[in-house]
């Protein structure tokens, strides 16, 4: 697995939730279906004096052509932000 598109970290993405869990995502105009069980990301750095309370998700998304990426996304205000994309 390799990290892709590091320059795009922090860009807004559209996410649709089902029962509070990501089900679909649009990234760079491409729609992806979540094709695994999403993993919740939480601020679990014990050495931090002040918790950042960053929460988000890591999941695999597959487009209509069958190409998959692993996405890390976090909520920022009312928007979802892309943190990392892996091939």
Jmol script that loads the backbone (N, CA, C; Angstrom):
load data "model"
ATOM      1  N   UNK A   1       0.855  -1.163   0.000  1.00  0.00           N
ATOM      2  CA  UNK A   1       0.000   0.000   0.000  1.00  0.00           C
ATOM      3  C   UNK A   1       0.899   1.223   0.000  1.00  0.00           C
ATOM      4  N   UNK A   2       0.616   2.157  -0.867  1.00  0.00           N
ATOM      5  CA  UNK A   2       1.422   3.374  -0.928  1.00  0.00           C
ATOM      6  C   UNK A   2       0.533   4.598  -0.788  1.00  0.00           C
ATOM      7  N   UNK A   3       1.105   5.622  -0.191  1.00  0.00           N
ATOM      8  CA  UNK A   3       0.405   6.883  -0.017  1.00  0.00           C
ATOM      9  C   UNK A   3       0.352   7.593  -1.359  1.00  0.00           C
ATOM     10  N   UNK A   4      -0.820   8.103  -1.711  1.00  0.00           N
ATOM     11  CA  UNK A   4      -0.958   8.854  -2.946  1.00  0.00           C
ATOM     12  C   UNK A   4      -1.555  10.216  -2.649  1.00  0.00           C
ATOM     13  N   UNK A   5      -1.327  11.153  -3.518  1.00  0.00           N
ATOM     14  CA  UNK A   5      -1.933  12.487  -3.448  1.00  0.00           C
ATOM     15  C   UNK A   5      -1.685  13.218  -2.126  1.00  0.00           C
ATOM     16  N   UNK A   6      -0.454  13.219  -1.573  1.00  0.00           N
ATOM     17  CA  UNK A   6      -0.257  13.906  -0.288  1.00  0.00           C
ATOM     18  C   UNK A   6      -0.551  15.395  -0.357  1.00  0.00           C
ATOM     19  N   UNK A   7      -0.420  15.999  -1.532  1.00  0.00           N
ATOM     20  CA  UNK A   7      -0.671  17.437  -1.661  1.00  0.00           C
ATOM     21  C   UNK A   7      -2.151  17.762  -1.516  1.00  0.00           C
ATOM     22  N   UNK A   8      -3.013  16.769  -1.646  1.00  0.00           N
ATOM     23  CA  UNK A   8      -4.453  17.010  -1.563  1.00  0.00           C
ATOM     24  C   UNK A   8      -4.996  16.832  -0.150  1.00  0.00           C
ATOM     25  N   UNK A   9      -4.136  16.522   0.790  1.00  0.00           N
ATOM     26  CA  UNK A   9      -4.584  16.355   2.175  1.00  0.00           C
ATOM     27  C   UNK A   9      -5.248  17.632   2.651  1.00  0.00           C
ATOM     28  N   UNK A  10      -6.364  17.474   3.307  1.00  0.00           N
ATOM     29  CA  UNK A  10      -7.108  18.615   3.824  1.00  0.00           C
ATOM     30  C   UNK A  10      -8.202  19.112   2.902  1.00  0.00           C
ATOM     31  N   UNK A  11      -8.291  18.581   1.680  1.00  0.00           N
ATOM     32  CA  UNK A  11      -9.348  19.017   0.767  1.00  0.00           C
ATOM     33  C   UNK A  11     -10.686  18.446   1.219  1.00  0.00           C
ATOM     34  N   UNK A  12     -11.740  19.168   0.937  1.00  0.00           N
ATOM     35  CA  UNK A  12     -13.085  18.741   1.312  1.00  0.00           C
ATOM     36  C   UNK A  12     -13.540  17.597   0.410  1.00  0.00           C
ATOM     37  N   UNK A  13     -14.239  16.633   1.011  1.00  0.00           N
ATOM     38  CA  UNK A  13     -14.840  15.532   0.272  1.00  0.00           C
ATOM     39  C   UNK A  13     -16.288  15.407   0.719  1.00  0.00           C
ATOM     40  N   UNK A  14     -17.114  14.844  -0.143  1.00  0.00           N
ATOM     41  CA  UNK A  14     -18.513  14.605   0.193  1.00  0.00           C
ATOM     42  C   UNK A  14     -18.652  13.156   0.657  1.00  0.00           C
ATOM     43  N   UNK A  15     -19.281  12.969   1.800  1.00  0.00           N
ATOM     44  CA  UNK A  15     -19.477  11.633   2.350  1.00  0.00           C
ATOM     45  C   UNK A  15     -20.947  11.454   2.690  1.00  0.00           C
ATOM     46  N   UNK A  16     -21.483  10.296   2.315  1.00  0.00           N
ATOM     47  CA  UNK A  16     -22.834   9.919   2.669  1.00  0.00           C
ATOM     48  C   UNK A  16     -22.741   8.820   3.716  1.00  0.00           C
ATOM     49  N   UNK A  17     -23.509   8.992   4.790  1.00  0.00           N
ATOM     50  CA  UNK A  17     -23.481   8.047   5.903  1.00  0.00           C
ATOM     51  C   UNK A  17     -24.751   7.189   5.888  1.00  0.00           C
ATOM     52  N   UNK A  18     -24.598   5.957   6.354  1.00  0.00           N
ATOM     53  CA  UNK A  18     -25.718   5.061   6.603  1.00  0.00           C
ATOM     54  C   UNK A  18     -25.568   4.558   8.030  1.00  0.00           C
ATOM     55  N   UNK A  19     -26.555   4.848   8.858  1.00  0.00           N
ATOM     56  CA  UNK A  19     -26.506   4.466  10.274  1.00  0.00           C
ATOM     57  C   UNK A  19     -25.243   4.977  10.955  1.00  0.00           C
ATOM     58  N   UNK A  20     -24.798   6.195  10.607  1.00  0.00           N
ATOM     59  CA  UNK A  20     -23.660   6.821  11.235  1.00  0.00           C
ATOM     60  C   UNK A  20     -22.301   6.344  10.758  1.00  0.00           C
ATOM     61  N   UNK A  21     -22.287   5.540   9.696  1.00  0.00           N
ATOM     62  CA  UNK A  21     -21.049   4.977   9.164  1.00  0.00           C
ATOM     63  C   UNK A  21     -20.942   5.356   7.682  1.00  0.00           C
ATOM     64  N   UNK A  22     -19.739   5.714   7.195  1.00  0.00           N
ATOM     65  CA  UNK A  22     -19.591   6.081   5.782  1.00  0.00           C
ATOM     66  C   UNK A  22     -20.054   4.970   4.836  1.00  0.00           C
ATOM     67  N   UNK A  23     -20.810   5.362   3.813  1.00  0.00           N
ATOM     68  CA  UNK A  23     -21.287   4.411   2.810  1.00  0.00           C
ATOM     69  C   UNK A  23     -20.809   4.783   1.405  1.00  0.00           C
ATOM     70  N   UNK A  24     -20.659   6.085   1.138  1.00  0.00           N
ATOM     71  CA  UNK A  24     -20.197   6.569  -0.171  1.00  0.00           C
ATOM     72  C   UNK A  24     -19.359   7.819   0.032  1.00  0.00           C
ATOM     73  N   UNK A  25     -18.500   8.073  -0.958  1.00  0.00           N
ATOM     74  CA  UNK A  25     -17.624   9.238  -0.911  1.00  0.00           C
ATOM     75  C   UNK A  25     -17.432   9.740  -2.335  1.00  0.00           C
ATOM     76  N   UNK A  26     -17.328  11.064  -2.497  1.00  0.00           N
ATOM     77  CA  UNK A  26     -16.932  11.653  -3.771  1.00  0.00           C
ATOM     78  C   UNK A  26     -15.614  12.368  -3.552  1.00  0.00           C
ATOM     79  N   UNK A  27     -14.612  11.962  -4.344  1.00  0.00           N
ATOM     80  CA  UNK A  27     -13.266  12.527  -4.272  1.00  0.00           C
ATOM     81  C   UNK A  27     -12.809  12.806  -5.695  1.00  0.00           C
ATOM     82  N   UNK A  28     -12.424  14.060  -5.960  1.00  0.00           N
ATOM     83  CA  UNK A  28     -11.984  14.501  -7.292  1.00  0.00           C
ATOM     84  C   UNK A  28     -13.004  14.144  -8.374  1.00  0.00           C
ATOM     85  N   UNK A  29     -14.282  14.298  -8.040  1.00  0.00           N
ATOM     86  CA  UNK A  29     -15.357  14.067  -8.999  1.00  0.00           C
ATOM     87  C   UNK A  29     -15.682  12.609  -9.252  1.00  0.00           C
ATOM     88  N   UNK A  30     -15.058  11.692  -8.524  1.00  0.00           N
ATOM     89  CA  UNK A  30     -15.311  10.262  -8.700  1.00  0.00           C
ATOM     90  C   UNK A  30     -16.055   9.746  -7.481  1.00  0.00           C
ATOM     91  N   UNK A  31     -17.118   8.985  -7.736  1.00  0.00           N
ATOM     92  CA  UNK A  31     -17.923   8.424  -6.659  1.00  0.00           C
ATOM     93  C   UNK A  31     -17.393   7.036  -6.287  1.00  0.00           C
ATOM     94  N   UNK A  32     -17.204   6.822  -4.998  1.00  0.00           N
ATOM     95  CA  UNK A  32     -16.716   5.545  -4.470  1.00  0.00           C
ATOM     96  C   UNK A  32     -17.748   4.962  -3.516  1.00  0.00           C
ATOM     97  N   UNK A  33     -17.947   3.657  -3.600  1.00  0.00           N
ATOM     98  CA  UNK A  33     -18.754   2.933  -2.618  1.00  0.00           C
ATOM     99  C   UNK A  33     -17.800   2.400  -1.551  1.00  0.00           C
ATOM    100  N   UNK A  34     -18.199   2.462  -0.289  1.00  0.00           N
ATOM    101  CA  UNK A  34     -17.395   1.886   0.778  1.00  0.00           C
ATOM    102  C   UNK A  34     -17.543   0.373   0.681  1.00  0.00           C
ATOM    103  N   UNK A  35     -16.397  -0.318   0.500  1.00  0.00           N
ATOM    104  CA  UNK A  35     -16.433  -1.752   0.225  1.00  0.00           C
ATOM    105  C   UNK A  35     -15.713  -2.571   1.300  1.00  0.00           C
ATOM    106  N   UNK A  36     -15.621  -2.048   2.500  1.00  0.00           N
ATOM    107  CA  UNK A  36     -15.132  -2.798   3.644  1.00  0.00           C
ATOM    108  C   UNK A  36     -15.834  -2.269   4.886  1.00  0.00           C
ATOM    109  N   UNK A  37     -15.447  -2.731   6.034  1.00  0.00           N
ATOM    110  CA  UNK A  37     -16.005  -2.217   7.278  1.00  0.00           C
ATOM    111  C   UNK A  37     -15.158  -1.038   7.735  1.00  0.00           C
ATOM    112  N   UNK A  38     -15.722   0.181   7.737  1.00  0.00           N
ATOM    113  CA  UNK A  38     -14.953   1.355   8.146  1.00  0.00           C
ATOM    114  C   UNK A  38     -14.434   1.236   9.572  1.00  0.00           C
ATOM    115  N   UNK A  39     -13.234   1.779   9.778  1.00  0.00           N
ATOM    116  CA  UNK A  39     -12.599   1.814  11.090  1.00  0.00           C
ATOM    117  C   UNK A  39     -12.623   3.236  11.606  1.00  0.00           C
ATOM    118  N   UNK A  40     -13.102   3.418  12.814  1.00  0.00           N
ATOM    119  CA  UNK A  40     -13.162   4.753  13.405  1.00  0.00           C
ATOM    120  C   UNK A  40     -11.757   5.195  13.793  1.00  0.00           C
ATOM    121  N   UNK A  41     -11.417   6.432  13.460  1.00  0.00           N
ATOM    122  CA  UNK A  41     -10.148   7.044  13.851  1.00  0.00           C
ATOM    123  C   UNK A  41     -10.429   8.022  14.976  1.00  0.00           C
ATOM    124  N   UNK A  42      -9.678   7.908  16.038  1.00  0.00           N
ATOM    125  CA  UNK A  42      -9.863   8.797  17.181  1.00  0.00           C
ATOM    126  C   UNK A  42      -8.524   9.340  17.632  1.00  0.00           C
ATOM    127  N   UNK A  43      -8.567  10.445  18.320  1.00  0.00           N
ATOM    128  CA  UNK A  43      -7.369  11.049  18.883  1.00  0.00           C
ATOM    129  C   UNK A  43      -6.949  10.205  20.078  1.00  0.00           C
ATOM    130  N   UNK A  44      -5.969   9.324  19.856  1.00  0.00           N
ATOM    131  CA  UNK A  44      -5.549   8.442  20.933  1.00  0.00           C
ATOM    132  C   UNK A  44      -4.065   8.597  21.255  1.00  0.00           C
ATOM    133  N   UNK A  45      -3.560   9.799  21.072  1.00  0.00           N
ATOM    134  CA  UNK A  45      -2.161  10.078  21.371  1.00  0.00           C
ATOM    135  C   UNK A  45      -2.032  10.377  22.860  1.00  0.00           C
ATOM    136  N   UNK A  46      -1.550   9.421  23.673  1.00  0.00           N
ATOM    137  CA  UNK A  46      -1.524   9.633  25.127  1.00  0.00           C
ATOM    138  C   UNK A  46      -0.568  10.726  25.576  1.00  0.00           C
ATOM    139  N   UNK A  47       0.441  11.050  24.768  1.00  0.00           N
ATOM    140  CA  UNK A  47       1.416  12.057  25.200  1.00  0.00           C
ATOM    141  C   UNK A  47       0.915  13.494  25.015  1.00  0.00           C
ATOM    142  N   UNK A  48      -0.225  13.679  24.403  1.00  0.00           N
ATOM    143  CA  UNK A  48      -0.749  15.026  24.227  1.00  0.00           C
ATOM    144  C   UNK A  48      -1.293  15.565  25.557  1.00  0.00           C
ATOM    145  N   UNK A  49      -0.910  16.789  25.887  1.00  0.00           N
ATOM    146  CA  UNK A  49      -1.423  17.415  27.096  1.00  0.00           C
ATOM    147  C   UNK A  49      -2.904  17.744  26.926  1.00  0.00           C
ATOM    148  N   UNK A  50      -3.256  18.262  25.757  1.00  0.00           N
ATOM    149  CA  UNK A  50      -4.633  18.611  25.463  1.00  0.00           C
ATOM    150  C   UNK A  50      -5.107  17.749  24.316  1.00  0.00           C
ATOM    151  N   UNK A  51      -6.162  16.981  24.552  1.00  0.00           N
ATOM    152  CA  UNK A  51      -6.716  16.112  23.515  1.00  0.00           C
ATOM    153  C   UNK A  51      -7.257  16.960  22.377  1.00  0.00           C
ATOM    154  N   UNK A  52      -6.989  16.529  21.156  1.00  0.00           N
ATOM    155  CA  UNK A  52      -7.495  17.249  19.983  1.00  0.00           C
ATOM    156  C   UNK A  52      -8.893  16.792  19.602  1.00  0.00           C
ATOM    157  N   UNK A  53      -9.307  15.642  20.118  1.00  0.00           N
ATOM    158  CA  UNK A  53     -10.625  15.080  19.818  1.00  0.00           C
ATOM    159  C   UNK A  53     -10.880  14.971  18.319  1.00  0.00           C
ATOM    160  N   UNK A  54      -9.846  14.618  17.573  1.00  0.00           N
ATOM    161  CA  UNK A  54     -10.005  14.398  16.149  1.00  0.00           C
ATOM    162  C   UNK A  54     -10.671  13.049  15.932  1.00  0.00           C
ATOM    163  N   UNK A  55     -11.735  13.054  15.215  1.00  0.00           N
ATOM    164  CA  UNK A  55     -12.398  11.797  14.897  1.00  0.00           C
ATOM    165  C   UNK A  55     -12.588  11.710  13.406  1.00  0.00           C
ATOM    166  N   UNK A  56     -12.590  10.517  12.921  1.00  0.00           N
ATOM    167  CA  UNK A  56     -12.772  10.310  11.494  1.00  0.00           C
ATOM    168  C   UNK A  56     -12.927   8.838  11.197  1.00  0.00           C
ATOM    169  N   UNK A  57     -12.667   8.494   9.942  1.00  0.00           N
ATOM    170  CA  UNK A  57     -12.850   7.126   9.485  1.00  0.00           C
ATOM    171  C   UNK A  57     -11.741   6.737   8.516  1.00  0.00           C
ATOM    172  N   UNK A  58     -11.426   5.459   8.502  1.00  0.00           N
ATOM    173  CA  UNK A  58     -10.577   4.850   7.472  1.00  0.00           C
ATOM    174  C   UNK A  58     -11.412   3.750   6.824  1.00  0.00           C
ATOM    175  N   UNK A  59     -11.460   3.787   5.492  1.00  0.00           N
ATOM    176  CA  UNK A  59     -12.238   2.776   4.784  1.00  0.00           C
ATOM    177  C   UNK A  59     -11.736   2.633   3.354  1.00  0.00           C
ATOM    178  N   UNK A  60     -12.082   1.512   2.767  1.00  0.00           N
ATOM    179  CA  UNK A  60     -11.789   1.273   1.352  1.00  0.00           C
ATOM    180  C   UNK A  60     -12.970   1.747   0.528  1.00  0.00           C
ATOM    181  N   UNK A  61     -12.674   2.490  -0.533  1.00  0.00           N
ATOM    182  CA  UNK A  61     -13.693   2.920  -1.461  1.00  0.00           C
ATOM    183  C   UNK A  61     -13.369   2.383  -2.843  1.00  0.00           C
ATOM    184  N   UNK A  62     -14.392   1.896  -3.538  1.00  0.00           N
ATOM    185  CA  UNK A  62     -14.219   1.330  -4.873  1.00  0.00           C
ATOM    186  C   UNK A  62     -15.099   2.087  -5.847  1.00  0.00           C
ATOM    187  N   UNK A  63     -14.508   2.514  -6.977  1.00  0.00           N
ATOM    188  CA  UNK A  63     -15.282   3.256  -7.975  1.00  0.00           C
ATOM    189  C   UNK A  63     -16.007   2.286  -8.905  1.00  0.00           C
ATOM    190  N   UNK A  64     -16.784   2.833  -9.860  1.00  0.00           N
ATOM    191  CA  UNK A  64     -17.583   2.005 -10.771  1.00  0.00           C
ATOM    192  C   UNK A  64     -16.733   1.131 -11.687  1.00  0.00           C
ATOM    193  N   UNK A  65     -15.468   1.529 -11.917  1.00  0.00           N
ATOM    194  CA  UNK A  65     -14.580   0.733 -12.762  1.00  0.00           C
ATOM    195  C   UNK A  65     -13.893  -0.385 -11.971  1.00  0.00           C
ATOM    196  N   UNK A  66     -14.102  -0.428 -10.652  1.00  0.00           N
ATOM    197  CA  UNK A  66     -13.514  -1.469  -9.821  1.00  0.00           C
ATOM    198  C   UNK A  66     -12.176  -1.100  -9.203  1.00  0.00           C
ATOM    199  N   UNK A  67     -11.740   0.156  -9.365  1.00  0.00           N
ATOM    200  CA  UNK A  67     -10.476   0.611  -8.801  1.00  0.00           C
ATOM    201  C   UNK A  67     -10.707   1.059  -7.358  1.00  0.00           C
ATOM    202  N   UNK A  68      -9.854   0.600  -6.434  1.00  0.00           N
ATOM    203  CA  UNK A  68     -10.045   0.886  -5.006  1.00  0.00           C
ATOM    204  C   UNK A  68      -8.917   1.718  -4.429  1.00  0.00           C
ATOM    205  N   UNK A  69      -9.259   2.526  -3.444  1.00  0.00           N
ATOM    206  CA  UNK A  69      -8.309   3.288  -2.623  1.00  0.00           C
ATOM    207  C   UNK A  69      -8.712   3.087  -1.171  1.00  0.00           C
ATOM    208  N   UNK A  70      -7.766   3.319  -0.278  1.00  0.00           N
ATOM    209  CA  UNK A  70      -8.052   3.390   1.150  1.00  0.00           C
ATOM    210  C   UNK A  70      -8.049   4.874   1.513  1.00  0.00           C
ATOM    211  N   UNK A  71      -9.101   5.338   2.169  1.00  0.00           N
ATOM    212  CA  UNK A  71      -9.266   6.751   2.508  1.00  0.00           C
ATOM    213  C   UNK A  71      -9.228   6.948   4.015  1.00  0.00           C
ATOM    214  N   UNK A  72      -8.553   8.008   4.467  1.00  0.00           N
ATOM    215  CA  UNK A  72      -8.655   8.503   5.835  1.00  0.00           C
ATOM    216  C   UNK A  72      -9.332   9.860   5.742  1.00  0.00           C
ATOM    217  N   UNK A  73     -10.442  10.021   6.444  1.00  0.00           N
ATOM    218  CA  UNK A  73     -11.178  11.288   6.437  1.00  0.00           C
ATOM    219  C   UNK A  73     -11.455  11.709   7.867  1.00  0.00           C
ATOM    220  N   UNK A  74     -11.542  13.025   8.079  1.00  0.00           N
ATOM    221  CA  UNK A  74     -11.856  13.574   9.392  1.00  0.00           C
ATOM    222  C   UNK A  74     -12.865  14.707   9.224  1.00  0.00           C
ATOM    223  N   UNK A  75     -13.676  14.860  10.228  1.00  0.00           N
ATOM    224  CA  UNK A  75     -14.674  15.936  10.249  1.00  0.00           C
ATOM    225  C   UNK A  75     -13.995  17.228  10.690  1.00  0.00           C
ATOM    226  N   UNK A  76     -14.261  18.308   9.946  1.00  0.00           N
ATOM    227  CA  UNK A  76     -13.738  19.625  10.289  1.00  0.00           C
ATOM    228  C   UNK A  76     -14.905  20.596  10.212  1.00  0.00           C
ATOM    229  N   UNK A  77     -15.434  20.980  11.353  1.00  0.00           N
ATOM    230  CA  UNK A  77     -16.649  21.794  11.350  1.00  0.00           C
ATOM    231  C   UNK A  77     -17.788  20.978  10.764  1.00  0.00           C
ATOM    232  N   UNK A  78     -18.400  21.485   9.728  1.00  0.00           N
ATOM    233  CA  UNK A  78     -19.493  20.777   9.064  1.00  0.00           C
ATOM    234  C   UNK A  78     -19.029  19.970   7.853  1.00  0.00           C
ATOM    235  N   UNK A  79     -17.737  20.076   7.522  1.00  0.00           N
ATOM    236  CA  UNK A  79     -17.212  19.403   6.331  1.00  0.00           C
ATOM    237  C   UNK A  79     -16.367  18.190   6.695  1.00  0.00           C
ATOM    238  N   UNK A  80     -16.331  17.252   5.767  1.00  0.00           N
ATOM    239  CA  UNK A  80     -15.394  16.146   5.863  1.00  0.00           C
ATOM    240  C   UNK A  80     -14.165  16.518   5.063  1.00  0.00           C
ATOM    241  N   UNK A  81     -12.990  16.231   5.629  1.00  0.00           N
ATOM    242  CA  UNK A  81     -11.719  16.542   4.988  1.00  0.00           C
ATOM    243  C   UNK A  81     -10.925  15.268   4.748  1.00  0.00           C
ATOM    244  N   UNK A  82     -10.301  15.209   3.573  1.00  0.00           N
ATOM    245  CA  UNK A  82      -9.452  14.088   3.224  1.00  0.00           C
ATOM    246  C   UNK A  82      -8.109  14.254   3.925  1.00  0.00           C
ATOM    247  N   UNK A  83      -7.677  13.241   4.637  1.00  0.00           N
ATOM    248  CA  UNK A  83      -6.397  13.292   5.331  1.00  0.00           C
ATOM    249  C   UNK A  83      -5.328  12.514   4.564  1.00  0.00           C
ATOM    250  N   UNK A  84      -5.686  11.327   4.084  1.00  0.00           N
ATOM    251  CA  UNK A  84      -4.762  10.493   3.316  1.00  0.00           C
ATOM    252  C   UNK A  84      -5.534   9.636   2.337  1.00  0.00           C
ATOM    253  N   UNK A  85      -4.871   9.293   1.235  1.00  0.00           N
ATOM    254  CA  UNK A  85      -5.399   8.329   0.273  1.00  0.00           C
ATOM    255  C   UNK A  85      -4.283   7.333  -0.014  1.00  0.00           C
ATOM    256  N   UNK A  86      -4.606   6.054   0.040  1.00  0.00           N
ATOM    257  CA  UNK A  86      -3.622   5.010  -0.241  1.00  0.00           C
ATOM    258  C   UNK A  86      -4.082   4.204  -1.453  1.00  0.00           C
ATOM    259  N   UNK A  87      -3.111   3.789  -2.272  1.00  0.00           N
ATOM    260  CA  UNK A  87      -3.417   2.860  -3.371  1.00  0.00           C
ATOM    261  C   UNK A  87      -3.572   1.473  -2.813  1.00  0.00           C
TER     262      UNK A  87
END
end "model"
wireframe off; spacefill off
backbone 0.3
color backbone group
